[in-house]
């Protein structure tokens, strides 16, 4: 079940960040890249 898109940019950030973290924690060939992207998003947000 897909949730309706959130109108707030914060919601979009949190969904993207959560997706990257899930990919990073799952392992696999893209795990390191996903972790770096999630970290970069978190740093850029401050």
C-alpha positions in Angstrom: 0.0 0.0 0.0 1.5 3.3 -1.1 0.9 6.3 1.1 -0.2 9.5 -0.5 2.7 11.9 -1.2 3.4 14.3 1.5 3.2 18.0 0.6 6.0 18.9 3.1 9.6 18.8 2.0 10.4 17.3 5.4 8.3 14.2 4.6 10.0 13.8 1.3 13.4 14.0 2.9 12.5 11.5 5.6 11.1 9.0 3.1 14.2 9.2 0.9 16.5 9.0 3.9 14.7 6.0 5.2 14.9 4.2 1.8 18.6 4.8 1.6 19.2 3.6 5.2 17.2 0.5 4.5 19.2 -0.2 1.4 22.5 0.4 3.3 21.4 -1.9 6.1 20.3 -4.7 3.7 23.8 -5.0 2.3 24.5 -5.9 -1.3 26.5 -4.1 -4.0 25.0 -0.7 -3.4 25.0 -0.7 0.4 28.1 1.5 0.8 26.9 4.0 -1.8 23.5 4.2 -0.2 25.1 4.8 3.2 27.3 7.6 1.8 24.3 9.2 0.1 22.2 9.1 3.4 25.1 10.6 5.3 25.5 13.4 2.7 21.8 14.1 2.9 21.9 14.3 6.7 24.9 16.6 6.6 23.4 18.9 3.9 20.2 19.2 5.9 21.8 21.0 8.8 
